[in-house]
Every structure is written in structure tokens, then in C-alpha cells.
Amino acid sequence: MEPVEKVCKDAKMAKSDVDDVVLVGGVHDTKDTRDDKNFLNGKEPCKSIIQMEAVAYGAAVHAAILTGQGSDAN
């Protein structure tokens, strides 16, 4: 759960600000899902999103941030 805590801290967000949880990569066994659910105050991981699409979208957003594209500065 350390990476999740870091992301929330970096984004200046509380766990309660998280609307949806998407688990990507690796095998998500029952223990991992239970730990994630407990950490996020009972929120169930979203199962309606295609994991690889979420990864691709996140990579595109990150690339746009790194290159400054899509920002108000351009």
C-alpha cells in the first residue's frame, strides 16, 4: 500500500477523495483486493474498466505532462 499512500500524498489528496480504484498489472488475488479495499475505506476495485486501456491512458497523460502538451501554457 506504500505506492498508493505516496500517490495520494503527491497529489495532495486524502483517501476519501478517491472516486474509483483500478487495479492493473500482476495477479490480483483475494488478499491484495482485501488490503486495497481496507486501505480505501471499503471501496471496491472497479471492474468495468479494461486494465490495459487504463495503463495506456495513464501513459498518455503522463507523456502530455512531461512534454507540456495540453497545458494552458501552450
DATA-V219824 format. One line per field, one symbol per residue. psi: psi as a letter, one per 20 degrees, with the letter a starting at -180 (. if undefined). A space follows every 10 residues. Layout:
BEGIN
psi->???
END
This chain:
BEGIN
psi->ighggggggh ilqqhiipgq pppqqapnrg gggggggghk ljpqqpjipp ghhggggggg ggghghijqj rii.
END
